[in-house]
């Protein structure tokens, strides 16, 4: 009976690619489509450290920024599907970019194999202390009264741009967009009073808000954040459709062997239950997502549809 089981098992084992059975046998890179120091980069390095321990091979983060993350994502899409190139994918690369770049060099559904959604980063609406605006209602009232209000963003077509456009459309108000090269520059402009409004992901908003440098007026999520528990959602203030939650996950090039994808997904799920990792994510103001391969793939499809509608409503297009 034992020998029969071995004979029956052998074809199944041989059906797996030899490289997948042995993987990993060399270092693995995680492409980060954004500059060093940004939220995606910080999270990538946390995951790289943990995956190095779990897989027994060095996992390294490699920054390839540019074009809202699409340059790095394209590098990953065109890499060998052998499990040695992974990529951090985000709202920008896989949710917004397909809607705003008519000639995007990759297809988010066909060129990637989702592994796991890792963390969520909802947008926070903040005002300059000099503006005197302390709530969404006050912002809307001032705009409708004819006040000349400017809002900053980390760039045209970014989540910080589109979050405010969602509110502007929902409230039927006029606001002037001032794009910056990144949220760090936009934050400085907000704190100095050069702009009156800014939306930023919660990891970048918590510090200035808690330090009293800016005024948080609403979070663009369906629920309040554990990091700013006293801050009401925009929906609580009457604008129910203003939900702009960023996400950061891990993917591989399409056609990466299923056993490798399954192993990586399982390891990420395990890592996101580790108390030490959870404490690290908490210190960085990340909310763990813990979405498996199948859940993440379905979520990306939903996000594609959602952001396309938002981009169309805002009239944003980048050639």
DRENLO-125973 format. One record per residue (C-alpha): x, y, z; residue number from 1; residue in one letter. Coordinates in Angstrom, 3 decimals. Example, Ala and Ser with C-alpha at 12.3 -4.5 7.8 and 13.67 -1.06 7.14 Angstrom:
px|py|pz|seq|type
12.300|-4.500|7.800|1|A
13.670|-1.060|7.140|2|S
This chain:
px|py|pz|seq|type
0.000|0.000|0.000|1|X
2.849|2.386|0.844|2|X
4.564|1.796|-2.503|3|X
1.275|2.402|-4.350|4|X
0.855|5.750|-2.579|5|X
4.375|6.752|-3.587|6|X
3.719|5.834|-7.209|7|X
0.481|7.815|-7.224|8|X
2.110|10.844|-5.602|9|X
5.076|10.999|-7.958|10|X
3.236|12.427|-11.037|11|X
1.713|15.203|-8.918|12|X
5.114|16.180|-7.603|13|X
6.684|16.044|-11.039|14|X
3.918|18.298|-12.394|15|X
5.284|21.207|-10.379|16|X
8.109|23.176|-12.042|17|X
11.452|22.158|-10.601|18|X
12.292|25.803|-9.857|19|X
9.099|26.187|-7.837|20|X
9.891|23.075|-5.790|21|X
13.356|24.394|-4.900|22|X
12.400|28.059|-4.467|23|X
13.950|30.167|-3.091|24|X
17.619|29.473|-3.819|25|X
18.818|33.075|-4.237|26|X
17.951|36.613|-3.058|27|X
14.520|38.062|-3.845|28|X
13.815|41.691|-4.700|29|X
10.688|43.657|-3.887|30|X
10.304|46.542|-6.321|31|X
8.987|49.666|-4.588|32|X
7.480|52.028|-7.206|33|X
7.933|55.071|-4.947|34|X
10.846|56.988|-3.371|35|X
12.609|55.878|-0.208|36|X
10.966|57.059|2.988|37|X
7.382|57.078|1.720|38|X
4.721|54.848|3.279|39|X
4.991|52.123|0.638|40|X
8.766|52.008|0.987|41|X
8.622|51.790|4.783|42|X
6.109|48.943|4.628|43|X
8.144|47.137|1.964|44|X
11.202|47.140|4.212|45|X
9.209|45.774|7.138|46|X
7.948|42.942|4.916|47|X
11.398|42.345|3.406|48|X
12.915|41.849|6.855|49|X
10.178|39.433|7.888|50|X
10.231|37.476|4.621|51|X
14.003|37.141|4.864|52|X
13.536|35.337|8.174|53|X
10.656|33.231|6.873|54|X
12.170|32.146|3.544|55|X
15.809|31.742|4.503|56|X
16.966|33.975|1.635|57|X
17.731|37.671|1.580|58|X
14.744|39.775|0.508|59|X
15.677|43.300|-0.543|60|X
13.588|46.388|-1.331|61|X
14.527|48.167|-4.573|62|X
13.149|51.653|-5.245|63|X
12.046|52.360|-8.838|64|X
9.935|55.551|-8.525|65|X
8.269|57.687|-11.165|66|X
4.980|58.424|-12.960|67|X
2.777|57.773|-9.940|68|X
4.350|54.374|-9.393|69|X
3.730|53.127|-12.939|70|X
7.440|52.939|-13.846|71|X
8.284|50.503|-11.074|72|X
5.100|48.527|-11.635|73|X
5.981|48.164|-15.319|74|X
9.476|46.895|-14.448|75|X
7.894|44.222|-12.264|76|X
5.297|43.291|-14.885|77|X
8.051|42.625|-17.424|78|X
10.282|40.670|-15.020|79|X
10.693|36.902|-15.126|80|X
7.801|35.131|-13.356|81|X
10.112|32.991|-11.247|82|X
9.371|34.224|-7.724|83|X
12.528|36.331|-7.464|84|X
10.850|39.631|-8.350|85|X
7.933|40.915|-6.305|86|X
6.351|44.369|-6.282|87|X
4.491|46.590|-3.857|88|X
1.218|47.548|-5.520|89|X
-0.991|50.357|-4.310|90|X
-4.084|52.415|-4.908|91|X
-1.958|54.575|-7.217|92|X
-0.424|51.808|-9.355|93|X
-3.415|49.467|-9.602|94|X
-6.457|51.588|-8.749|95|X
-5.917|55.095|-10.101|96|X
-3.214|54.739|-12.799|97|X
-5.359|52.615|-15.144|98|X
-7.971|55.375|-15.094|99|X
-5.729|58.384|-15.688|100|X
-2.971|57.070|-17.981|101|X
-4.449|56.199|-21.396|102|X
-1.175|54.545|-22.458|103|X
-0.328|52.676|-19.260|104|X
2.362|50.106|-20.199|105|X
0.864|47.329|-18.099|106|X
-2.515|45.725|-17.471|107|X
-3.267|45.455|-13.752|108|X
-5.485|42.396|-14.269|109|X
-3.383|40.459|-16.790|110|X
0.238|41.291|-15.925|111|X
0.249|40.676|-12.167|112|X
-0.464|37.856|-9.753|113|X
-1.796|39.322|-6.465|114|X
-0.280|37.807|-3.319|115|X
-1.815|39.694|-0.402|116|X
-3.230|43.052|0.615|117|X
-1.123|44.222|3.552|118|X
-2.233|47.603|4.892|119|X
-4.872|50.316|4.576|120|X
-4.234|54.063|4.693|121|X
-7.400|56.211|4.583|122|X
-7.159|59.845|3.536|123|X
-7.485|62.613|6.131|124|X
-8.790|66.087|5.238|125|X
-6.823|68.827|6.990|126|X
-7.010|72.618|7.011|127|X
-4.489|75.327|7.741|128|X
-4.787|76.877|11.193|129|X
-4.784|80.270|9.476|130|X
-7.908|79.338|7.501|131|X
-10.112|79.163|10.595|132|X
-11.905|76.159|9.093|133|X
-12.617|73.526|11.757|134|X
-15.113|71.190|10.060|135|X
-16.322|69.984|6.692|136|X
-19.469|72.073|7.139|137|X
-17.404|75.233|7.648|138|X
-15.313|74.418|4.572|139|X
-18.397|73.980|2.428|140|X
-20.037|77.120|3.827|141|X
-16.969|79.268|3.105|142|X
-16.645|77.898|-0.411|143|X
-20.334|78.515|-1.146|144|X
-19.986|82.023|0.233|145|X
-17.391|82.704|-2.481|146|X
-14.141|82.324|-0.527|147|X
-11.086|81.677|-2.716|148|X
-9.911|78.345|-1.310|149|X
-6.904|76.391|-2.511|150|X
-6.111|72.767|-1.798|151|X
-2.820|70.984|-2.255|152|X
-2.000|67.433|-3.269|153|X
0.977|65.187|-3.879|154|X
0.381|65.526|-7.611|155|X
-2.236|65.551|-10.339|156|X
-4.240|62.323|-10.229|157|X
-2.921|61.255|-6.830|158|X
-5.156|59.866|-4.091|159|X
-4.726|63.122|-2.162|160|X
-5.964|65.027|-5.220|161|X
-8.921|62.752|-5.917|162|X
-10.063|62.591|-2.286|163|X
-10.699|66.342|-2.303|164|X
-12.308|66.122|-5.747|165|X
-14.754|63.599|-4.315|166|X
-15.763|66.081|-1.620|167|X
-15.844|69.002|-4.048|168|X
-18.217|67.132|-6.370|169|X
-20.382|65.843|-3.528|170|X
-20.732|69.309|-1.986|171|X
-21.009|71.196|-5.258|172|X
-18.297|73.712|-4.350|173|X
-15.388|75.376|-6.120|174|X
-11.836|74.732|-4.905|175|X
-8.562|75.452|-6.694|176|X
-6.103|72.572|-7.008|177|X
-2.394|73.236|-6.345|178|X
-0.324|70.108|-7.091|179|X
3.042|69.607|-5.386|180|X
5.879|67.164|-6.043|181|X
4.938|65.222|-2.920|182|X
2.921|65.363|0.261|183|X
5.901|66.621|2.281|184|X
5.956|69.863|0.272|185|X
2.165|70.112|0.411|186|X
2.235|69.697|4.199|187|X
4.682|72.583|4.556|188|X
2.459|74.770|2.388|189|X
-0.555|73.881|4.529|190|X
1.249|74.618|7.774|191|X
2.436|77.983|6.475|192|X
-1.058|78.900|5.283|193|X
-0.140|79.055|1.582|194|X
-2.955|76.580|0.937|195|X
-6.099|76.134|2.997|196|X
-6.815|72.424|2.543|197|X
-4.932|69.165|2.042|198|X
-5.818|65.495|2.032|199|X
-3.077|63.068|3.029|200|X
-2.909|59.388|3.941|201|X
-3.145|58.845|7.670|202|X
0.539|57.868|8.176|203|X
1.498|61.340|6.915|204|X
-1.338|63.156|8.672|205|X
-1.102|61.836|12.220|206|X
2.128|63.645|13.146|207|X
1.130|67.180|12.073|208|X
-2.397|66.746|13.484|209|X
-1.245|65.516|16.888|210|X
1.405|68.241|17.011|211|X
-1.287|70.877|16.477|212|X
0.299|72.166|13.263|213|X
-2.845|71.581|11.185|214|X
-6.527|70.931|11.859|215|X
-8.018|67.573|10.852|216|X
-11.656|68.015|9.775|217|X
-12.639|64.567|8.534|218|X
-11.454|61.111|7.553|219|X
-12.481|59.698|4.177|220|X
-13.381|56.236|5.405|221|X
-16.499|54.341|6.416|222|X
-15.351|54.212|10.029|223|X
-13.234|56.300|12.366|224|X
-9.533|55.625|12.643|225|X
-7.963|54.118|15.779|226|X
-5.131|56.602|15.272|227|X
-7.421|59.671|15.340|228|X
-10.469|58.284|17.197|229|X
-12.058|61.680|17.893|230|X
-12.026|62.674|14.226|231|X
-15.443|62.133|12.563|232|X
-15.681|60.599|9.124|233|X
-16.721|62.777|6.207|234|X
-19.847|60.615|5.978|235|X
-20.775|61.493|9.562|236|X
-20.745|65.092|8.416|237|X
-23.248|64.484|5.636|238|X
-21.177|63.423|2.612|239|X
-21.632|59.667|2.476|240|X
-19.857|58.901|-0.785|241|X
-16.527|60.460|0.167|242|X
-14.505|57.316|0.874|243|X
-10.848|57.324|-0.194|244|X
-8.955|54.503|1.461|245|X
-5.482|53.800|0.169|246|X
-4.092|50.287|0.233|247|X
-0.676|48.697|-0.123|248|X
-0.208|45.078|-1.128|249|X
2.252|42.603|-2.582|250|X
2.127|41.083|-6.072|251|X
4.296|39.119|-8.467|252|X
4.515|39.046|-12.262|253|X
1.750|37.065|-13.940|254|X
2.478|33.374|-14.521|255|X
4.572|33.065|-11.369|256|X
4.110|29.402|-10.283|257|X
1.102|28.828|-8.047|258|X
3.087|27.028|-5.289|259|X
5.310|30.111|-4.915|260|X
2.332|32.449|-4.775|261|X
0.622|30.237|-2.203|262|X
3.763|30.109|-0.055|263|X
4.191|33.876|-0.158|264|X
0.536|34.543|0.612|265|X
0.649|32.175|3.577|266|X
3.829|33.789|4.903|267|X
2.382|37.308|4.626|268|X
-0.799|36.224|6.426|269|X
1.336|34.713|9.195|270|X
3.546|37.822|9.401|271|X
0.475|40.046|9.783|272|X
-0.510|38.113|12.895|273|X
2.875|38.509|14.572|274|X
2.553|40.799|17.640|275|X
5.893|42.471|16.959|276|X
4.926|43.260|13.375|277|X
1.498|44.505|14.413|278|X
3.114|46.852|16.917|279|X
5.440|48.130|14.189|280|X
2.510|48.752|11.832|281|X
0.642|50.505|14.619|282|X
3.605|52.814|15.238|283|X
3.512|53.720|11.531|284|X
-0.300|54.266|11.564|285|X
-1.007|51.373|9.183|286|X
-4.203|49.328|9.523|287|X
-3.504|45.654|8.654|288|X
-5.576|44.465|5.684|289|X
-4.898|40.704|5.783|290|X
-6.477|39.896|2.418|291|X
-5.457|36.611|0.816|292|X
-4.634|36.097|-2.856|293|X
-8.223|35.585|-3.976|294|X
-9.617|38.337|-1.769|295|X
-6.978|40.798|-2.955|296|X
-7.590|39.996|-6.621|297|X
-11.313|40.659|-6.192|298|X
-10.604|43.863|-4.270|299|X
-8.343|45.214|-7.032|300|X
-11.135|44.655|-9.567|301|X
-13.563|46.610|-7.385|302|X
-11.016|49.402|-6.908|303|X
-10.464|49.670|-10.676|304|X
-14.143|50.368|-11.211|305|X
-14.447|52.741|-8.259|306|X
-11.467|54.955|-9.105|307|X
-12.336|55.066|-12.791|308|X
-15.681|56.636|-11.872|309|X
-13.972|59.118|-9.533|310|X
-11.392|60.094|-12.157|311|X
-14.093|60.573|-14.797|312|X
-16.141|62.746|-12.429|313|X
-13.081|64.875|-11.666|314|X
-12.129|65.146|-15.343|315|X
-8.528|64.133|-14.656|316|X
-6.405|62.774|-17.495|317|X
-2.650|62.589|-17.872|318|X
-1.123|62.020|-21.308|319|X
